[in-house]
């Protein structure tokens, strides 16, 4: 995200509850219009990899406001 966004900082977070492991990456870069999303292979690869194990990705973005990428995976017994 920092590589392409012109961001000066990122915030990484992660955690779990009884049924889900999650992570988020937020940058303060230029953002983009998600309705015209032309995601690079990085986001596509993350979606594919998490999807292959029953997880998913949410992307929150708008021009001028940075981007937050959230990933999650349901864990066994959850």
JOQUI-V129355 format. One record per residue. N is the residue number from 0. RES is the residue in one letter. SS is DSSP state (H for helix, E for strand, C for the rest). PHI is phi as a letter, one per 20 degrees, with the letter a starting at -180 (NA if undefined). OMEGA is omega in whole degrees, -180 to 180 (none if undefined). Layout:
# JOQUI-V129355
n=N res=RES ss=SS phi=PHI omega=OMEGA
n=N res=RES ss=SS phi=PHI omega=OMEGA
This chain:
# JOQUI-V129355
n=0 res=X ss=C phi=NA omega=180
n=1 res=X ss=H phi=f omega=-177
n=2 res=X ss=H phi=g omega=-175
n=3 res=X ss=H phi=d omega=-169
n=4 res=X ss=H phi=e omega=-174
n=5 res=X ss=C phi=m omega=-177
n=6 res=X ss=C phi=f omega=175
n=7 res=X ss=C phi=d omega=177
n=8 res=X ss=C phi=b omega=173
n=9 res=X ss=E phi=c omega=175
n=10 res=X ss=E phi=c omega=178
n=11 res=X ss=E phi=d omega=177
n=12 res=X ss=E phi=b omega=177
n=13 res=X ss=E phi=a omega=179
n=14 res=X ss=E phi=r omega=178
n=15 res=X ss=E phi=b omega=169
n=16 res=X ss=C phi=c omega=-176
n=17 res=X ss=C phi=f omega=-175
n=18 res=X ss=C phi=c omega=-173
n=19 res=X ss=E phi=b omega=167
n=20 res=X ss=E phi=d omega=-176
n=21 res=X ss=E phi=c omega=173
n=22 res=X ss=E phi=b omega=173
n=23 res=X ss=E phi=b omega=176
n=24 res=X ss=E phi=c omega=-180
n=25 res=X ss=E phi=c omega=176
n=26 res=X ss=E phi=d omega=179
n=27 res=X ss=C phi=d omega=-176
n=28 res=X ss=C phi=e omega=-173
n=29 res=X ss=C phi=f omega=-179
n=30 res=X ss=C phi=m omega=177
n=31 res=X ss=C phi=a omega=178
n=32 res=X ss=C phi=e omega=-177
n=33 res=X ss=H phi=f omega=177
n=34 res=X ss=H phi=f omega=176
n=35 res=X ss=H phi=d omega=-173
n=36 res=X ss=C phi=g omega=173
n=37 res=X ss=C phi=d omega=-174
n=38 res=X ss=C phi=f omega=175
n=39 res=X ss=C phi=f omega=-177
n=40 res=X ss=H phi=f omega=-180
n=41 res=X ss=H phi=g omega=-180
n=42 res=X ss=H phi=f omega=178
n=43 res=X ss=H phi=f omega=179
n=44 res=X ss=H phi=f omega=178
n=45 res=X ss=H phi=f omega=178
n=46 res=X ss=H phi=g omega=-179
n=47 res=X ss=H phi=f omega=-177
n=48 res=X ss=H phi=f omega=178
n=49 res=X ss=H phi=f omega=178
n=50 res=X ss=H phi=f omega=-179
n=51 res=X ss=C phi=f omega=178
n=52 res=X ss=C phi=d omega=174
n=53 res=X ss=C phi=n omega=180
n=54 res=X ss=C phi=d omega=-180
n=55 res=X ss=E phi=a omega=-178
n=56 res=X ss=E phi=c omega=170
n=57 res=X ss=E phi=d omega=180
n=58 res=X ss=E phi=c omega=179
n=59 res=X ss=E phi=d omega=-177
n=60 res=X ss=E phi=b omega=167
n=61 res=X ss=C phi=b omega=-177
n=62 res=X ss=C phi=g omega=176
n=63 res=X ss=C phi=n omega=-174
n=64 res=X ss=C phi=c omega=-180
n=65 res=X ss=C phi=m omega=-175
n=66 res=X ss=E phi=b omega=169
n=67 res=X ss=E phi=c omega=174
n=68 res=X ss=E phi=d omega=179
n=69 res=X ss=E phi=d omega=177
n=70 res=X ss=E phi=c omega=-179
n=71 res=X ss=E phi=b omega=176
n=72 res=X ss=E phi=b omega=174
n=73 res=X ss=E phi=f omega=-178
n=74 res=X ss=C phi=d omega=-178
n=75 res=X ss=C phi=g omega=180
n=76 res=X ss=C phi=n omega=-176
n=77 res=X ss=C phi=e omega=none
